[in-house]
Amino acid sequence: MIFESTHVSGKGRGKPMGFPTINLKIPENFNLKVGIYAVKVFIENKTFKGALHFGPVPTFGELQKSLEVYLIEVNQTDHELLENLDEKNIRIEIIKFLRDIIKFKLVEDLVRQIEEDVKQIKKLT
């Protein structure tokens, strides 16, 4: 599955945890199972590996669905491209469903799980 979206403002929780995400507008009639995915992200002429989250954020008590992606292995030259995403079209290719969303008691447990997800994605893509 491939879909396109645009950047929207998020809550800013990913960066302090060490996983800054790009928050995306949920496309109309979006038909994706809630969960965590390995993805490829295309922004302009650049391709990134990514971890996509779609669904509620139960660890932080949020029931409303969100769509966000963490880019893996972003280098220094990529930061300029990623600084202003407001006008850019972001294309996502789903590679593999990794897991369901889990409610963690501690943020540290969530961070450990994201680290494991990232390791798995690096092996896949």
N, C-alpha and C positions, 0 to 999 in steps of 0.2 A: 504494500500500500504506500502511495505517495500522496502527500497533501501539502498545501501552501498556507502560510499564515503571515501575520504581521506582529511586531513587538508591542506589548502592552506593559504598563507599569506593574511591578509586583510588590510584595511585602518587604523585600530586602533581607530575608532570613538566610538565604543560601550562602551569601558571601562570608558572613561571620563563621559559618560552619566549614568553610573551605571549599564550597561548591557553588560558586556564583552561577545562577541560571538566567536564561533568557525566557521571560514569561511571554507566552503567545496567546493571541486571541483564538478562542475555540471556534473553528469554522462552523458555519450553519450546517445542519444535518450531519454532524460529525458522528461517525459510526465506528468508534474504536472501543474495545473492551478496556475498562478501567485497569490500570496497572503500570508497571515499569517496563520499558522497552530499550533494546539496543537499536540505535538509529544512525543514519548518515544525515548530516545537516549541510545544506548548500546555501551559502550566502554570497551573492555576486559570483565571482569565479573561484571561490574557495570551498573546499569540502572538509568537514570535520566529522570525527566520531562523536557520538553523543549518547547520553542517558536521558530518556524521555519519561516524564511523570505525567500521567493523565488520571485525574480523579480527585477525590477529596484529600485533605491533609489531616488525618485523624490525630497524629502526634501533637499537632497544634490546635486541635479542637475544631477544625474547619470541615464542614460538611459540603460546602459548595465546591464543585469541580474546578480544578485549574489545569492548565496545560503549560508545562515548562520543560526546558531542555538544558542540561549541563554539557558544555563542550569539553571534550577530553583532549589533552595535549595541545593546548593553545599556546603558541609561541609569542614572543615579544612583538613581532611584526603584525600579528593578527589583531592585537589590541586596538590599533587605529581603525581597522575595518569594523570592529565590534563596538567602538565608542558610541556611535550614533546609528542605531538600528531603526529609528522611527520611520524612515522612508523606504527601507529595504524590504524586499520580498524574501521570505525565509521558506525554503522548501525542505521537507522532511521525508526521508525514506525509512519506513519501518523495516528493520532487519530481523528482529526476533523478540517475542514476548519473553521477558525474564521472570517476572513474578507478580503476585498480587500485592496490593498496597497493605502495609502492616502498620498498626498503631504501636509505637514504641513508648515505654514508660519514661525513658531518658533520651534526651537529644543525643547523648554520646552513643547510645545504641543505634540510633538512626544513622549517625555519621559512619559507624563501623559497617553498617549494612550498605551504605552508598559506596564505601571503599571496595567492598566485595563485588558490588554490581559493576563498578568501573573496571576491576580486574577481569571480570567475565567478559565485558564488552571489548576490552583490548584484545582478548584472545579470538573473538568472533570476527571482528571487522578488519 
